[in-house]
Amino acid sequence: MRQISSGEGRFYIAGDGEDLAEITYKLDNSKTMIVDHTYVSEQLRGQGAGEELVKAVVEKARNEGLSIIPQCSYAAHQFKKHPEYGDVLNENGSGLS
């Protein structure tokens, strides 16, 4: 597993002095995270880096009693793929298509 770091409103994987992958979120209120962007560089694409970042956001939500609205298409796809993330899915994000 790669080293995932966190910063204000994001988790990221860095290497060679640059971000190789990141997921960003904003707090809509004190209890809701809106995941609005996921990026994975060509260097890491296809290696599960995006999934690891979504998992990091889910773990943060669980640890802090937050819910998640997966607004970006990649995060929404991961929530569909992993029904075990349903415990942190915000009801406003449950109508994922």
NORJOCOR-V340394 format. One line per field, one symbol per residue. psi: psi as a letter, one per 30 degrees, with the letter a starting at -180 (. if undefined). burial: I if it has 24 or more other ideal C-beta (glycine too) atoms within 12 Angstrom, else O. Layout:
psi->???
burial->???
This chain:
psi->kljkllajglklklkhglkfklkllljeafgkkjjfkkkkleefkgggeeeeeeeeeeeeeefghllkjieleeeeeeeefifffffgkkffgfhk.
burial->OOOIOOOOOIIIIOOOOOIIIIIIIOOOOOOIIIIIIIIIOOOIOOOOIIIIIIIIIIOIIOOOOIIIIIIIOIIIOIIOOOOOIOOIIIOOIOOIO
